[in-house]
Amino acid sequence: MKKKGLWILLIVLALAVVVYFAFFTGKGEKTSVDEKIVKIGFIGPLTGPAASYGTNAKNGAVLAVDDINASGGILDGAKIELIIEDNKGDTTETVNIMNKLIEQDKVVAIVGPVTTGPTTVAAQMAGENKMPIVSPTATGDKITQISEFVARVCFYDSYQGPVMAKFARENLGLKTAAILYDSTNDYSMGLADSFALKFTELGGEIVAKEAFYAGDQDFNAQLTNIAAKNPEAVFVPAYYSDDAQILLQAKAMGLNAIFMGGDGWDSQELINGAGDAAEGCYFTTHYSSADTSEKVQEFLKKYREKYNAEPNFAGPLGYDATLLLADAIERAGEANPVKVNEAIVATKGLTGVTGEFSFDEYRNPLKEVTIATVKDGKFALVDKVRP
């Protein structure tokens, strides 16, 4: 019995040594769970007035992670874990979330934020912490100039504003336009300025410029002033909730002009809210569901199957931002934020759902701008152009 007990003791000790080397020295066949996971953060408004953009961007990011992990992951089989945070479109929430993702979750990179204000705050923190962030949809001109650790997959305001101005002048032959913008929103002001500059450069005339404040519900005073100038077009660089109310009130007063906007118009909620008042409007955006390209239609099929909904422009941009980060991590060869950022900067000819793009010196994508309209209660593709 003593001899048998000794053998049992030796076996137990041997197993203990194997377990020690496998799990504590990393030299066994198994590795820890953390070594097989690469953490990426997501920041966006999942609640609040911009929730449609944040939710769509998040959904697109989740789809990208699903596709990448199903295809074998990155870095020799590591799976991506997406840590999703709701900043409610608020800058203070964004600061808290950035700190959590960097210090507690130890992410290697971040998709987001989604809107311009919070992204401006996050950009400063990205530089201070050497943490790469890629915004799917923040279009403010100077965001990527705040830090070399900031990139985006959407075009910026001064890129899309002139496209709509050129379309109005050269394609529609319009000579006069008015502008109605949100004076509390950097996105709205940036688009208003870039549209006006290009429209007048091309020989058009801005006959009226009216402002409103975020949260306004009554736009009749501004629209009355605009109607008095009888413009052929009204450019409204705002978000879909404001756009819908403006269109309804303009129709009610009989303002006979072509309404135009930027990518903030691109949401089903615009049509749901404005109804037939949205018919015939034009806006710039990042993609169109009417695009027959294989990548667009494949994305739409997966999105509809998973979420039983139609994505707005933020969906495919959320997908492309996540795809870019995964591609950069793979090219970096390791989950090191500084090296991943270097790989992001070096990106050339990456093809996503919203097209093929490379980056300029400030990590802004060089890509086509889509012009869409509302026809028979649905969004329709008009053209795809480069500035």
C-alpha positions as CSV (number, residue, x, y, z in Angstrom):
1,M,0.0,0.0,0.0
2,K,2.9,2.4,0.8
3,K,4.4,1.8,-2.6
4,K,1.1,2.4,-4.4
5,G,0.7,5.7,-2.4
6,L,4.1,6.8,-3.4
7,W,3.3,6.3,-7.1
8,I,0.1,8.3,-6.8
9,L,1.9,11.1,-5.1
10,L,4.5,11.2,-7.9
11,I,1.8,11.3,-10.6
12,V,0.0,14.2,-8.9
13,L,3.3,16.1,-8.7
14,A,4.0,15.5,-12.3
15,L,0.6,16.7,-13.4
16,A,1.0,19.8,-11.2
17,V,4.3,20.6,-13.1
18,V,2.6,20.3,-16.5
19,V,-0.3,22.5,-15.4
20,Y,2.1,25.1,-14.1
21,F,4.1,25.3,-17.3
22,A,1.0,25.2,-19.5
23,F,-0.9,28.0,-17.8
24,F,1.7,30.1,-16.0
25,T,4.8,30.0,-18.2
26,G,2.8,30.0,-21.5
27,K,4.9,27.1,-22.8
28,G,2.2,24.5,-22.9
29,E,-0.1,23.8,-25.8
30,K,-2.9,26.0,-24.3
31,T,-2.6,29.8,-24.0
32,S,-4.7,32.0,-21.8
33,V,-8.0,33.3,-23.1
34,D,-6.7,36.9,-23.3
35,E,-3.9,35.8,-25.7
36,K,-6.6,34.6,-28.1
37,I,-8.7,37.8,-28.0
38,V,-8.0,41.2,-29.4
39,K,-10.2,43.9,-27.8
40,I,-11.6,46.8,-29.9
41,G,-13.8,49.5,-28.4
42,F,-16.9,51.0,-29.9
43,I,-18.3,54.5,-28.8
44,G,-21.5,55.9,-30.2
45,P,-24.9,57.3,-29.3
46,L,-27.2,54.3,-28.8
47,T,-29.7,56.6,-27.0
48,G,-30.6,60.3,-27.5
49,P,-31.3,62.4,-30.7
50,A,-28.5,60.8,-32.8
51,A,-29.3,57.2,-31.7
52,S,-30.1,56.2,-35.3
53,Y,-26.6,56.9,-36.4
54,G,-25.0,55.3,-33.4
55,T,-27.1,52.2,-33.5
56,N,-26.5,51.7,-37.2
57,A,-22.8,52.2,-36.8
58,K,-22.7,49.7,-34.0
59,N,-24.7,47.2,-36.0
60,G,-22.3,47.5,-38.9
61,A,-19.3,47.1,-36.5
62,V,-20.8,43.9,-35.1
63,L,-21.4,42.5,-38.5
64,A,-17.8,43.2,-39.4
65,V,-16.6,41.4,-36.3
66,D,-18.9,38.5,-37.1
67,D,-17.4,38.2,-40.6
68,I,-13.8,38.5,-39.5
69,N,-14.1,36.0,-36.7
70,A,-16.0,33.5,-38.8
71,S,-13.2,33.8,-41.4
72,G,-10.5,32.8,-38.9
73,G,-10.0,36.0,-37.0
74,I,-6.7,37.9,-37.1
75,L,-3.1,37.4,-36.0
76,D,-3.1,33.6,-36.4
77,G,-6.5,32.9,-35.1
78,A,-7.2,35.5,-32.5
79,K,-10.8,36.6,-32.2
80,I,-12.0,40.2,-32.0
81,E,-14.0,41.2,-29.0
82,L,-16.0,44.4,-29.5
83,I,-16.7,46.3,-26.3
84,I,-19.7,48.5,-27.0
85,E,-20.3,51.8,-25.1
86,D,-23.2,54.3,-25.3
87,N,-22.0,57.9,-25.0
88,K,-25.5,59.3,-25.6
89,G,-23.9,61.8,-28.0
90,D,-22.4,63.6,-24.9
91,T,-18.8,64.8,-24.5
92,T,-18.6,64.1,-20.8
93,E,-19.8,60.5,-21.3
94,T,-17.2,60.2,-24.0
95,V,-14.4,61.2,-21.7
96,N,-15.5,58.6,-19.1
97,I,-15.8,55.9,-21.7
98,M,-12.4,56.6,-23.3
99,N,-10.8,56.3,-19.9
100,K,-12.6,53.0,-19.3
101,L,-11.7,51.5,-22.6
102,I,-8.0,52.5,-22.4
103,E,-7.3,51.9,-18.7
104,Q,-9.7,49.1,-17.7
105,D,-10.6,47.2,-20.9
106,K,-7.1,47.6,-22.4
107,V,-8.4,47.9,-26.0
108,V,-6.0,48.1,-28.9
109,A,-8.1,50.6,-30.9
110,I,-11.5,52.2,-30.9
111,V,-14.3,52.5,-33.5
112,G,-15.9,55.9,-33.0
113,P,-17.2,58.2,-31.7
114,V,-19.9,58.8,-34.2
115,T,-20.7,62.5,-34.1
116,T,-18.4,65.5,-34.5
117,G,-18.5,67.0,-31.0
118,P,-17.7,63.8,-29.0
119,T,-15.1,62.8,-31.6
120,T,-13.3,66.1,-31.1
121,V,-12.9,65.4,-27.4
122,A,-11.9,61.8,-28.0
123,A,-9.3,62.9,-30.5
124,Q,-7.4,64.8,-27.9
125,M,-7.4,61.8,-25.6
126,A,-6.4,59.5,-28.4
127,G,-3.2,61.6,-28.9
128,E,-2.4,61.8,-25.2
129,N,-2.8,58.0,-24.8
130,K,-1.4,56.9,-28.1
131,M,-4.7,55.1,-28.8
132,P,-5.8,54.9,-32.4
133,I,-9.5,55.8,-33.1
134,V,-11.3,55.5,-36.4
135,S,-14.6,57.4,-36.6
136,P,-17.2,55.9,-38.9
137,T,-19.2,59.1,-39.4
138,A,-17.7,62.3,-37.7
139,T,-17.4,64.7,-40.6
140,G,-16.0,67.9,-38.9
141,D,-13.2,69.2,-41.0
142,K,-10.5,69.5,-38.3
143,I,-11.0,66.3,-36.3
144,T,-8.2,64.4,-37.8
145,Q,-5.8,67.3,-37.4
146,I,-6.1,67.2,-33.6
147,S,-3.9,64.1,-33.3
148,E,-2.1,61.7,-35.6
149,F,-3.9,58.9,-33.8
150,V,-7.3,59.9,-35.4
151,A,-8.6,58.6,-38.7
152,R,-12.1,58.2,-40.3
153,V,-13.7,56.3,-43.1
154,C,-16.3,59.0,-43.9
155,F,-15.6,62.0,-46.0
156,Y,-15.5,65.4,-44.2
157,D,-17.7,68.5,-44.5
158,S,-15.5,70.5,-46.9
159,Y,-15.4,67.4,-49.1
160,Q,-19.2,66.8,-49.4
161,G,-20.5,70.4,-49.2
162,P,-18.9,71.4,-52.5
163,V,-20.3,68.3,-54.2
164,M,-23.8,69.3,-53.5
165,A,-23.1,72.9,-54.5
166,K,-21.7,71.7,-57.8
167,F,-24.6,69.3,-58.4
168,A,-27.1,72.2,-57.7
169,R,-25.3,74.5,-60.2
170,E,-24.2,72.2,-62.9
171,N,-26.6,69.3,-62.9
172,L,-29.8,71.1,-61.9
173,G,-28.9,74.5,-63.3
174,L,-30.0,76.4,-60.1
175,K,-28.9,80.0,-59.8
176,T,-30.1,81.0,-56.3
177,A,-30.1,79.2,-52.9
178,A,-30.9,79.8,-49.3
179,I,-29.3,78.1,-46.3
180,L,-31.0,77.1,-43.1
181,Y,-28.5,75.7,-40.5
182,D,-28.1,74.8,-36.8
183,S,-25.9,77.4,-35.2
184,T,-25.1,75.2,-32.2
185,N,-23.7,72.3,-34.3
186,D,-20.2,72.3,-35.8
187,Y,-21.3,69.8,-38.4
188,S,-24.1,72.0,-39.6
189,M,-22.0,75.2,-39.7
190,G,-19.2,73.5,-41.5
191,L,-21.4,72.2,-44.2
192,A,-23.2,75.5,-44.6
193,D,-20.0,77.4,-45.1
194,S,-18.5,74.9,-47.6
195,F,-21.7,74.8,-49.7
196,A,-22.0,78.5,-49.8
197,L,-18.4,79.0,-50.8
198,K,-18.6,76.6,-53.7
199,F,-22.0,77.7,-54.9
200,T,-20.9,81.3,-55.2
201,E,-17.6,80.3,-56.8
202,L,-19.6,78.6,-59.5
203,G,-21.7,81.7,-60.1
204,G,-24.6,81.0,-57.9
205,E,-26.1,83.4,-55.3
206,I,-26.9,82.8,-51.7
207,V,-30.0,84.9,-51.2
208,A,-30.7,84.1,-47.6
209,K,-29.0,82.5,-44.6
210,E,-31.1,81.6,-41.5
211,A,-30.1,79.9,-38.3
212,F,-32.0,77.8,-35.8
213,Y,-31.0,76.2,-32.4
214,A,-30.8,72.6,-31.5
215,G,-34.1,71.4,-30.1
216,D,-36.2,74.0,-32.0
217,Q,-39.6,72.7,-33.2
218,D,-40.9,75.8,-35.0
219,F,-39.1,76.9,-38.1
220,N,-41.8,79.0,-39.6
221,A,-40.1,82.3,-39.0
222,Q,-36.9,81.3,-40.7
223,L,-38.8,79.6,-43.6
224,T,-41.0,82.8,-44.0
225,N,-37.8,84.9,-44.4
226,I,-36.4,82.4,-46.9
227,A,-39.6,82.3,-48.9
228,A,-39.6,86.1,-49.2
229,K,-36.3,85.7,-51.2
230,N,-37.8,83.1,-53.5
231,P,-34.8,80.8,-53.8
232,E,-34.7,77.9,-56.2
233,A,-33.0,75.7,-53.6
234,V,-32.8,75.5,-49.8
235,F,-29.7,73.8,-48.3
236,V,-30.3,72.4,-44.8
237,P,-27.2,70.8,-43.3
238,A,-28.9,69.2,-40.3
239,Y,-29.9,65.8,-38.8
240,Y,-32.9,63.9,-39.9
241,S,-35.2,64.9,-37.0
242,D,-34.8,68.6,-37.8
243,D,-34.9,67.9,-41.5
244,A,-38.3,66.2,-41.3
245,Q,-39.9,69.0,-39.4
246,I,-38.4,71.6,-41.7
247,L,-39.7,69.8,-44.8
248,L,-43.2,69.4,-43.3
249,Q,-43.4,73.1,-42.3
250,A,-42.1,74.3,-45.7
251,K,-44.7,72.2,-47.5
252,A,-47.4,73.5,-45.3
253,M,-46.6,77.1,-46.2
254,G,-46.2,76.3,-49.9
255,L,-42.5,77.1,-50.1
256,N,-41.7,76.1,-53.7
257,A,-37.9,75.2,-53.7
258,I,-35.7,72.1,-54.0
259,F,-34.5,71.1,-50.6
260,M,-31.0,69.7,-50.2
261,G,-28.7,68.5,-47.4
262,G,-25.8,66.4,-46.3
263,D,-25.3,62.9,-44.9
264,G,-27.4,63.8,-41.8
265,W,-30.5,63.4,-44.0
266,D,-29.7,59.7,-44.7
267,S,-32.0,57.9,-42.3
268,Q,-35.3,56.1,-42.8
269,E,-36.6,58.3,-40.0
270,L,-36.5,61.2,-42.5
271,I,-39.1,59.6,-44.8
272,N,-41.1,58.3,-41.8
273,G,-41.3,61.8,-40.3
274,A,-41.7,63.9,-43.5
275,G,-43.7,61.6,-45.7
276,D,-44.4,63.0,-49.1
277,A,-42.8,66.3,-48.1
278,A,-39.5,64.6,-48.6
279,E,-40.2,63.8,-52.2
280,G,-37.6,65.2,-54.6
281,C,-35.1,66.3,-52.0
282,Y,-31.4,65.7,-52.6
283,F,-28.5,64.9,-50.2
284,T,-24.9,63.8,-50.2
285,T,-24.1,60.5,-48.5
286,H,-21.6,57.7,-48.3
287,Y,-23.5,54.9,-50.0
288,S,-26.8,54.0,-51.4
289,S,-28.8,50.8,-50.9
290,A,-29.8,51.1,-54.6
291,D,-26.1,50.6,-55.5
292,T,-25.9,47.3,-57.3
293,S,-22.3,46.5,-56.4
294,E,-21.7,43.1,-54.9
295,K,-20.2,44.4,-51.6
296,V,-23.2,46.7,-51.0
297,Q,-25.8,44.1,-51.7
298,E,-24.0,41.4,-49.7
299,F,-23.8,43.8,-46.7
300,L,-27.5,44.7,-47.0
301,K,-28.5,41.0,-47.1
302,K,-26.5,40.3,-43.9
303,Y,-27.8,43.4,-42.2
304,R,-31.4,42.7,-43.0
305,E,-31.1,39.1,-41.9
306,K,-29.5,40.0,-38.5
307,Y,-31.4,43.1,-37.6
308,N,-34.6,42.9,-39.7
309,A,-34.2,46.6,-40.6
310,E,-32.7,48.8,-43.3
311,P,-29.4,50.5,-42.5
312,N,-28.7,54.2,-43.0
313,F,-25.3,55.4,-44.1
314,A,-23.8,54.8,-40.6
315,G,-24.2,51.0,-40.9
316,P,-21.8,50.4,-43.7
317,L,-19.4,53.0,-42.4
318,G,-19.4,51.2,-39.0
319,Y,-18.6,48.0,-40.9
320,D,-15.8,49.7,-42.9
321,A,-14.2,51.3,-39.8
322,T,-14.0,48.0,-38.1
323,L,-12.7,46.3,-41.2
324,L,-10.0,49.0,-41.5
325,L,-8.9,48.3,-37.9
326,A,-8.8,44.6,-38.3
327,D,-6.8,45.0,-41.5
328,A,-4.4,47.4,-39.8
329,I,-3.9,45.0,-36.8
330,E,-3.1,42.2,-39.2
331,R,-0.6,44.3,-41.1
332,A,0.9,45.5,-37.8
333,G,1.6,41.9,-36.9
334,E,0.6,42.5,-33.2
335,A,-2.0,44.1,-31.1
336,N,0.2,47.1,-30.3
337,P,-1.7,50.5,-30.5
338,V,1.2,52.5,-31.9
339,K,2.1,49.9,-34.5
340,V,-1.6,49.5,-35.4
341,N,-1.8,53.3,-35.9
342,E,1.2,53.2,-38.2
343,A,-0.6,50.5,-40.3
344,I,-3.8,52.6,-40.4
345,V,-1.8,55.6,-41.8
346,A,-0.2,53.3,-44.5
347,T,-3.6,52.0,-45.7
348,K,-3.9,52.2,-49.5
349,G,-6.7,50.9,-51.7
350,L,-8.7,49.2,-49.0
351,T,-12.1,48.2,-50.4
352,G,-15.1,48.3,-48.1
353,V,-18.8,48.5,-48.4
354,T,-18.7,52.3,-49.1
355,G,-16.0,52.0,-51.8
356,E,-12.3,51.8,-52.2
357,F,-10.2,54.4,-50.4
358,S,-6.8,55.5,-49.3
359,F,-5.9,58.3,-46.9
360,D,-4.7,61.8,-47.4
361,E,-2.0,63.4,-45.1
362,Y,-4.6,63.9,-42.3
363,R,-6.0,60.4,-42.5
364,N,-9.2,61.5,-44.3
365,P,-10.4,59.0,-46.9
366,L,-10.2,59.8,-50.6
367,K,-13.4,58.3,-52.0
368,E,-16.5,58.9,-54.0
369,V,-19.5,60.9,-52.7
370,T,-23.0,59.5,-53.3
371,I,-25.8,61.8,-54.3
372,A,-29.2,60.4,-53.3
373,T,-32.8,61.5,-53.6
374,V,-36.3,60.5,-52.3
375,K,-38.5,59.0,-55.0
376,D,-41.8,57.3,-54.4
377,G,-41.2,57.1,-50.7
378,K,-37.8,55.5,-51.0
379,F,-34.2,56.5,-51.2
380,A,-32.8,56.3,-54.7
381,L,-29.3,56.7,-56.2
382,V,-28.6,59.7,-58.4
383,D,-24.9,59.7,-58.9
384,K,-21.5,58.8,-57.5
385,V,-18.9,61.6,-57.9
386,R,-15.5,62.7,-56.7
387,P,-15.0,66.4,-55.7
